[in-house]
């Protein structure tokens, strides 16, 4: 969330195709529009020894013809029971963070090492589901546009929906499979946007997406009720009482601005609390990390390894991206500044009436701490609100270890993941694999 306000985190065997000879990106949409589905699938298959013989497909879906907006996707079919396995749409946060972060460092079939080689990921989600990574919205990562940057979540939802319609045209055998949306950090808002768009469009759609559930990890959903950092930092001993009181005044001003729909002013007050390197928290605590994990004073994931790896010409050719620039997302952030503090709770409440929603938080996250997630959940006005407030909390155990704690009410499941931060899957890959196996396959959490 807000990674580019804090820091810039992103400082032989291949198939020769027509588009790669011209050093152009592979726009799968062109083949789909000509009903050349077989050719499209053949063209977008990724073939390179660096990817450890894992089957995958990548390329671009055109999502806005006027602005020549194209969304990069990288699809990994499930390694077992492909025909029946659930499908997951993965949405990174930022705004402006590439989905390759999670692909290479969290739940993809391989992880990247310092020497820019790939090794198998023991906890790859492709062992249980098919997963679609997209660089969303356009202007993020390999996705590109000629001025058609998204300015609100409605637009983001519509462009993702257009991409999904093309995906299921490309892979029609998967249209009846259970479909899940997974968003992390700011990507939680994207998840609600595309979830609500699917819910609204499905009744009249020719290709009906079999949406079953949505997950939000350490997510920004309801900014007004996710502003209470000072009290939490004080309880952790990271700030003193006087700093806490100063923070509280700024937080109250931020909430007031949000209620008045003065969203940029609200964001300014939050920046004074935590987001900028000149904020009260940074100056008072001296905390030099990205706020991703309390346990690590200098918590880093070397995102530059991704950029170095994908800058290789043979890798770019294998991924069908041509000579497209790999964007760090600053323009995406700039165009969404007016939207950052707007809540997506109305969509979430609507979706809770029809689909499973998993909300999970890493215990050690300082960016989106667990208490502020609980605060917005307790303000949700949905059918299970009172049941949630009074629900019993259960231990979630794996091999005798307490992995976290679970509360449930109707379609809502709330989970605290122990000893994990903002990148919970990276910090606790085995535990999160277990959590999502339960979520995707309707297994008991306790």
Buried (B, 14 or more C-beta within 10 A) or exposed (E): BBBBBBBEBBEEEBBEBEBBEEEBBBBBBBBBEEEBBEEBBEBBBBEBEBBEEBBBBBBBBBBBEEBBBBBBBBBBBBBEEBEEBBBBBBBBBBBBBBBBBBBBBBBBBBBBEEEBEBEEBEBBBBBBBBBBBBBBBBBBBBBBBEEBBBBEBBBBBBBBBBBBBBBBBBBEEBBEBBBBBBBBBBBBBBBBBBBBBBBBBEEEEEBBBBBBBBBBBBBBBBBBBBBBBBBBBBEEEBBEEEBBEBBBEBBEBBBBBBEEEBBEBBBBBBBBBBBBEEBBBBEBBEBEBBBBBBEEEEBEBBBEBBBEBBEEEEBBBBBBBBEBEBBBBEBBBBBBBEBBBBBBBEBBBBBBEEBBBBBBBBBBBBBBBBEBBBBBBEBBEBBBBEBBEEBEEBEBEBEEEEBBBBBBBBBBBBBBBBBBBBBBBBBBBEBBBBBBBBBBEEEEBE
